[in-house]
Every structure is written in structure tokens, then in C-alpha cells.
Amino acid sequence: MYLLHKKFAKDPQHYIRAFRILEQDLNELFNYVEPADKNLHTYSHRIQQLLMRTCVEIEANLTAILTENSYPKTSDLTMKDYRLVDQSHRLSSFDVRITTWSGSQKIRTPYAAWKNNGSLSWYRAYNKSKHNRHENFRLATFEALTDAICGLIALLSAQFYDEDYSTSDKSMGLGGGYSYDTDDGMQNSIGRLFRVKFPTDWPGDDRYDFDWGALKQKEDPFNEFEYTVTS
């Protein structure tokens, strides 16, 4: 129930609604480009546009997280700033599966490069094709889009678990559908098309228990996360 507390996040429905629109458009794209290994290098204007929108949405979510935790830098945020969210959300350890995928590349770990202080290839593709589409159009591939949308799913799952903030019964929401793949170590996410494996490598100092029944009585039951800026 703490996910539904008014101070947990500012207007979470805003971000879920934006994701749902992207998911609908991705599903429409799947009518023309089959989600399969063989199509990873496919590129098109539609794919490039969806990549742009998805990465903008990722930036919006990351900015909101930093802002709500009083991150001192309030404008001109870059990936160096955004990567700090890995400290609190463990994004680099999320696996995401597209359930309709055909082939061996169905499980994506979109932020894995952050574990070794590397950059995200799909985000580079977004930036390069955004700033010079004519020269870098071919970088905006179906693979880059796949990793980006899985990156958004990982981010939303880390922030909101499987809560879609709908007014319907949970079993009827986007996150409550039945899955035949109950032995893959994953669970249903907010989106209809995805399953998520949450991190299991949390450091001991970052693991805690809490009594929400007691905490919810406080005026503000949440603490801000202080991000450590490293070189």
C-alpha cells in the first residue's frame, strides 16, 4: 500500500499513461516487424520515432526520481547524472523478457553496461540518430528500440513494482495477467508484453524490513535518497 501513498511519488499515473501509449504503438509495430532475433538489425522511420519517444520517457522518469530526492543539479541533466539512479534502483541487474519474442535474444539486460561503468549502446543510438538522423539513421535499429523499451520497463518496475495505478481490480490491470512461463524466474510487469526478473544482488546494508502499518501513521513516512556523485 505504500506505493499508493500520496508522498511516494508525484503523479505516478502520468508516467504509467505515457508508457501505455508507447506499449500500444510498439504492439502495432509488431504487426509489421516480428519480435525476433532475425529482425534485430531492422531499421525504419517508425522504429526511429519510437526509439526517440521511449528514450525521452526514460529521461523523464530518471529526472523525476532525481528531482524528488532533492538532487542538487536541477537542469541540463546528462547520462552521468542519470546513472546515479542505479545506486538506488539497481537497474543494471534487471532482466526483461518480451513474451512474444522468437529466438535466443528474448531476455534483455538493458542497463548491464553500467556495472562496468560502460555506456548504453541503445542510448548512444538514440542520441546519435537524434542529433544527425541522416548520417546515423541506421543506428536506430529494432534492437536499440527493444533495449530501450525494456529499459523503460525495468525503470518503471524498479519504481512502481507492478502497480499500474488503474482504478480496476488488480487482477484485471495490465500487471495482473496470467503467464504460462511460471518457471523462468520472472514475473509479470506493468506491461502486457513483458516479464521482469528483479535484482537479487542487493548489498546487505541496502536490505531492510519495515512496518508499513506503523510508518503510514507518520506525516511523511519516506526518506529521500542521497545520491553519491563519483568521478
N, C-alpha and C positions, 0 to 999 in steps of 0.2 A: 504493500500500500504506500510505501514511501515514494514510489515513482509517481504517484498521483498527487503528492503534496504540492501545494502552490509554489513553494520555495525550492523544490527540487530542480526545476528548470523553467526558464522563461518561455512561455508559449510553445511547448513541445509539439503541439498539433501542427504548428507552422512547418516544421521540418518533416514530419510524417506525411503531410499532404503533398509537399513538394516531391518527396520520394515516390509516392504512389503514382504521380503523373509520369515520372521517369520510368517507373516499372511498367506502366501501361504502354508507353512508347517503345520500350525495349521488347515487350511481348509482341507488339506489332512488327518490329524489325525481324523477330524470329520467324514470322510468316514468309520472309524472303531470304533471310540468311540463317541457315540451320545452325543452332548452337552445337558446334562440333569441332574437333581438332583440325579437320581439313580446311576450315574457314578462318583460322586464326589470323592469317595474313591478308584477309579481305579488307578492302577499304572503300569508302564511298562518302558522298556528302552527308548522307543521313547518319552514318556511323560517326563522322567527324563532329556533326552537330550534337549528337547525344553525348559524345565524349566531353565536349565543351560544357554542356549543361550539368553533367554529372560532377565534373571537377569543380565547377563553380559551387555546386551544392555541398561538396566536401569542404571547400574553403569556408562556406557559410557556417557549417556545423563546427568546424575547428575554431573559427573566430569566436563563435558564441561561447564555446567551452572556456577559452582563454579569458574572454571578457568577463564572464560570470564568476571567474575565480580571481578577478582583480589583477590580471596580468598587466604589468606596468606599461607595456607598449600597446597603444590603442589604435594605431593606424600603420599602413604600409607593412602589414604582416607578410612574411615570406615563409617558405617551407622550413627554414631554420627555426622559426617560431613554432610553426605547426607541429614539427617533430617532437616538441616538448610534451605534447599530449600523450605520447607513448609512455611517459613516466606514470601517468595516472590511469590510462585505459588499456595498456598492454596490447596496442593494436598490432604490433609486429608478430604476435603469437596467435592471431585469429586465422582460422581456416574457414573458407566459404565455398560451398558447393552450389552450382547451378543444377537443379534437379533434372532438367530435361537435356543435359549435355550428353553428347555422344563422343566417346573416346577417353583417353587416359588423362586429359588435362582438365577434368571436370572440377577438381579441387584447386582453389587458388589461395595463395597466402599473400595478399596484395601489399602488405607493409613489411614483408620479411627482410628487405634490404636495410631497414632501419636497425636491425640487430647488429649489423657490422658498420654502422654509420654510413651506409650507402644511400644513394638517391633512388627514387622510384621511377622506373622506366616509363610507366604509363603516365606519370605526371610530367615527365620531360616531353613525351609525345604531345600531351595537351598544350604545354607552353610553347613548344616549337611550332606546332600547327596553328596555334592561335596568333602568334606574332608574325608568322610568314607562311600563310596557308599554301600559297602557290609552290613554294620550294619544299615544304615539309608535309604536304598533304598525305603522302604515302605512309607517314609515321602514325597517322590516326587510324590504326587498324582495329579490327574486331577484337583482337587480343588486348589491345590497350583499353578499349571500351569495357571488355569483360572484367579486367582487373580493376578498373575504376569503379564500376558498379558494385563489384564485390568489396572494394574499399569502402564505399558508402554503406553497404550492409554491415560490415564489421564495425564501423563507427557508430551507426545507429544502434546496433546490438550492444556495444560496449556502454553506450549512454543510457539506453532505454530498455535493455534486455529484449523481451518480445512484446512489450506493451505498445499497442498501436493507437492508444487514446481514442478508440472508437466508442460510440455510445451503445453498440450492440453487445450481446453476450460474448464473453471471451472465446467460447468455442466456435463462434461464427465470425470472429475477426480474422484479419489477414495472417496473424501469427498462430492460429489455433488449428490449422488443417492437419488431417491425418497424413502420415507418411508411411510408405511401405518399407523404407530403409531404416529400420529401427535398430540395426546392429552396426551402423557406420560411425558411432561415437559422436554423431552430430544431432542437433535438434532444430526444430522449425524456428525460423526467424520471423521478423515482421513481414517480409515479403512472401508472396505465394511461390515464387520461383526459386527460393534459396533455403539452404540449411547451413547452420553455423556450428563450428566447434570452438568453444570458449577456451581461453588460455588456462593451462594447468601449471604454469611455471612461475606463479606469483612468489616473490621472496617472502620468507616467514614474517618479516617485520611489517609487510603490507597486508597481512591477513588479519582479519578481526571479526568478532561477533558483536552484534548489538541487539538491544531490546527495543524494537520499534514501539512497542506498547508504552514504554517509558519515555523514549525520545520524542514521540509525537506530541507530548504534553508541553514541550518547550516552545517558546515563541519562534525560535529559529533552530531547528534540530540538525542543521547541516553546517559543516566546516568547509571553508574554502581550501583548495589545494594550492600549495605554494610551489610553483614550477622552478626547478633549478636550471639556470642558464649555464650551459657548458660551451667551451670553445669548439 
